[in-house]
Amino acid sequence: MAVSSADLAKLIRLPADFDDAGVISLAASIRSEYLAASGLSVGKLDTIELLLAAHFAVLAEERGGLKRQSIKDTSETYREIDPKQIGLRSTRFGQQAVMLDTSQTLLTMATKFGSAELRVV
């Protein structure tokens, strides 16, 4: 099953103008290139792919995760990313994806590649 915009919207609220094609494509790429031969069930791979898409969406849209939001006089506070919690460990969705990956492929990737920067222009 390919992750859809509707699937992603069930996990995370994104602005109507957010283009999620890039984060969905990136999650699908990680699944096909790194997890396809992991021995994980199709259902688990589907869930991990969705969590990866949500992880990248949070990084792109919320800059690490919305911590607090006010409505009157508009105020938003974003979670600071702990330098020890880099890569997939930096969001709740990435952490869940790593936990579900019993092949430890994602954990190995996070350790091997260290940090990455995702910049939306």
HELIX and SHEET records of a PDB file:
HELIX    1   1 SER A    5  LEU A   11  1                                   7    
HELIX    2   2 ALA A   21  ILE A   30  1                                  10    
HELIX    3   3 ARG A   31  LEU A   35  3                                   5    
HELIX    4   4 VAL A   42  ALA A   57  1                                  16    
HELIX    5   5 VAL A   58  GLU A   62  3                                   5    
HELIX    6   6 GLY A   87  SER A   90  5                                   4    
HELIX    7   7 ARG A   92  LEU A  100  1                                   9    
HELIX    8   8 THR A  105  PHE A  113  1                                   9    
SHEET    1   A 2 LEU A  66  SER A  70  0                                        
SHEET    2   A 2 SER A  75  TYR A  78 -1                                        
END                                                                             
